[in-house]
C-alpha cells in the first residue's frame, strides 16, 4: 500500500493557492482580489509562505494519510 496523503494535500493546496486563480493577496487594487488571473512578485511570496505553512500543518501536525491499493 502506498501513502497518497501528502501527494493529495500538496496538489490540492497548489491548485487552491495559485496566485490569481481563486484569490490574490495582496491584490493590485485591494488587499484581497478574487479571480483576476493576474499576479505579482509580492503575491507569489505571500502565497508560497501560506503554502509552506499549510502543508507543514497538514502533513506534520495533523498527519494526513490516504492508503490506496491492495
Backbone as CSV, one residue per row, in Angstrom:
resi,resn,N_x,N_y,N_z,CA_x,CA_y,CA_z,C_x,C_y,C_z
1,UNK,0.846,-1.187,0.000,0.000,0.000,0.000,0.884,1.240,0.000
2,UNK,0.462,2.222,-0.741,1.211,3.467,-0.781,0.412,4.583,-0.124
3,UNK,1.141,5.469,0.525,0.542,6.592,1.222,0.432,7.769,0.257
4,UNK,-0.790,8.081,-0.182,-1.032,9.162,-1.127,-1.503,10.433,-0.445
5,UNK,-1.549,10.474,0.870,-1.992,11.657,1.598,-1.167,12.896,1.312
6,UNK,0.176,12.814,1.439,0.987,14.007,1.155,0.859,14.504,-0.285
7,UNK,0.744,13.588,-1.229,0.597,13.982,-2.636,-0.735,14.697,-2.850
8,UNK,-1.792,14.142,-2.298,-3.120,14.740,-2.441,-3.173,16.130,-1.805
9,UNK,-2.647,16.267,-0.598,-2.655,17.557,0.089,-1.833,18.584,-0.682
10,UNK,-0.669,18.182,-1.179,0.193,19.110,-1.916,-0.471,19.583,-3.207
11,UNK,-1.116,18.693,-3.938,-1.767,19.070,-5.198,-2.959,19.992,-4.951
12,UNK,-3.778,19.666,-3.960,-4.951,20.495,-3.670,-4.529,21.888,-3.206
13,UNK,-3.542,21.957,-2.318,-3.073,23.269,-1.868,-2.430,24.054,-2.998
14,UNK,-1.696,23.384,-3.892,-1.077,24.079,-5.012,-2.129,24.692,-5.929
15,UNK,-3.198,23.952,-6.180,-4.263,24.466,-7.045,-5.000,25.614,-6.358
16,UNK,-5.340,25.450,-5.083,-6.101,26.484,-4.386,-5.295,27.744,-4.117
17,UNK,-3.982,27.597,-3.913,-3.162,28.754,-3.563,-2.342,29.299,-4.727
18,UNK,-2.680,28.953,-5.941,-2.014,29.562,-7.093,-2.433,31.026,-7.163
19,UNK,-1.476,31.949,-7.131,-1.841,33.371,-7.107,-2.647,33.778,-8.330
20,UNK,-3.785,34.413,-8.080,-4.630,34.921,-9.154,-5.686,33.953,-9.623
21,UNK,-5.576,32.672,-9.291,-6.575,31.715,-9.758,-7.893,31.903,-9.005
22,UNK,-7.891,31.684,-7.705,-9.086,31.932,-6.902,-8.992,33.263,-6.173
23,UNK,-7.867,33.465,-5.474,-7.656,34.722,-4.755,-6.241,35.207,-5.005
24,UNK,-6.033,36.490,-4.755,-4.696,37.056,-4.819,-4.523,37.977,-3.619
25,UNK,-3.484,37.692,-2.829,-3.167,38.520,-1.667,-1.721,38.960,-1.778
26,UNK,-1.333,40.162,-1.700,-2.148,41.365,-1.869,-2.469,41.595,-3.338
27,UNK,-3.612,42.162,-3.581,-4.036,42.425,-4.947,-3.459,43.723,-5.482
28,UNK,-3.812,44.047,-6.710,-3.328,45.288,-7.326,-4.094,46.504,-6.805
29,UNK,-5.412,46.363,-6.625,-6.228,47.491,-6.183,-6.690,47.363,-4.742
30,UNK,-6.919,46.130,-4.280,-7.376,45.885,-2.914,-6.450,44.870,-2.263
31,UNK,-6.636,44.629,-0.950,-5.782,43.667,-0.265,-6.036,42.250,-0.775
32,UNK,-7.298,41.882,-0.955,-7.650,40.568,-1.497,-8.506,40.776,-2.738
33,UNK,-8.091,40.160,-3.847,-8.867,40.191,-5.077,-9.222,38.758,-5.455
34,UNK,-10.380,38.570,-6.026,-10.874,37.245,-6.363,-10.907,37.045,-7.870
35,UNK,-10.257,35.979,-8.346,-10.349,35.547,-9.730,-9.925,36.561,-10.768
36,UNK,-8.816,37.258,-10.556,-8.411,38.255,-11.540,-7.371,37.726,-12.521
37,UNK,-6.827,36.537,-12.295,-5.850,35.882,-13.170,-4.607,36.739,-13.417
38,UNK,-4.256,37.577,-12.446,-3.031,38.378,-12.509,-2.224,38.079,-11.260
39,UNK,-0.945,38.377,-11.288,-0.103,38.105,-10.131,1.027,39.119,-10.059
40,UNK,1.705,39.122,-8.936,2.856,39.998,-8.735,3.883,39.237,-7.905
41,UNK,5.062,39.795,-7.781,6.110,39.144,-7.004,5.757,39.025,-5.528
42,UNK,5.144,40.064,-4.979,4.738,40.033,-3.571,3.649,38.991,-3.358
43,UNK,2.742,38.891,-4.302,1.671,37.896,-4.209,2.239,36.474,-4.246
44,UNK,3.214,36.240,-5.086,3.851,34.925,-5.150,4.521,34.600,-3.830
45,UNK,5.187,35.569,-3.227,5.847,35.361,-1.941,4.839,35.046,-0.834
46,UNK,3.741,35.791,-0.759,2.716,35.561,0.256,2.081,34.192,0.079
47,UNK,1.745,33.831,-1.151,1.114,32.539,-1.401,2.072,31.380,-1.122
48,UNK,3.359,31.540,-1.390,4.304,30.458,-1.105,4.511,30.288,0.394
49,UNK,4.490,31.368,1.155,4.584,31.251,2.617,3.340,30.565,3.177
50,UNK,2.164,30.938,2.673,0.930,30.268,3.098,0.942,28.786,2.730
51,UNK,1.422,28.460,1.536,1.509,27.065,1.090,2.414,26.268,2.020
52,UNK,3.589,26.806,2.339,4.528,26.115,3.210,3.936,25.908,4.600
53,UNK,3.285,26.940,5.149,2.698,26.828,6.482,1.577,25.791,6.509
54,UNK,0.694,25.820,5.519,-0.426,24.875,5.498,0.029,23.444,5.242
55,UNK,1.024,23.251,4.382,1.475,21.886,4.124,2.194,21.316,5.348
56,UNK,2.895,22.169,6.085,3.505,21.709,7.338,2.446,21.323,8.358
57,UNK,1.397,22.110,8.464,0.321,21.798,9.415,-0.362,20.493,9.042
58,UNK,-0.729,20.338,7.763,-1.472,19.151,7.357,-0.629,17.883,7.394
59,UNK,0.647,17.968,7.037,1.454,16.756,6.950,2.161,16.416,8.254
60,UNK,2.622,17.414,8.985,3.370,17.142,10.202,2.488,17.134,11.447
61,UNK,1.646,18.133,11.603,0.839,18.231,12.818,-0.395,17.335,12.765
62,UNK,-1.135,17.379,11.680,-2.361,16.584,11.563,-2.033,15.158,11.122
63,UNK,-1.091,14.999,10.220,-0.706,13.674,9.748,-1.718,13.050,8.805
64,UNK,-1.987,13.699,7.701,-2.939,13.197,6.720,-2.353,11.990,6.005
65,UNK,-3.102,10.887,6.000,-2.687,9.658,5.315,-3.838,9.111,4.496
66,UNK,-3.547,8.682,3.280,-4.543,8.038,2.414,-3.867,6.833,1.789
67,UNK,-4.339,5.661,2.095,-3.751,4.442,1.561,-4.607,3.915,0.423
68,UNK,-3.976,3.779,-0.748,-4.662,3.333,-1.959,-3.958,2.078,-2.447
69,UNK,-4.716,1.122,-2.859,-4.129,-0.093,-3.409,-4.477,-1.301,-2.551
70,UNK,-3.955,-2.411,-2.961,-4.268,-3.644,-2.233,-3.125,-4.104,-1.365
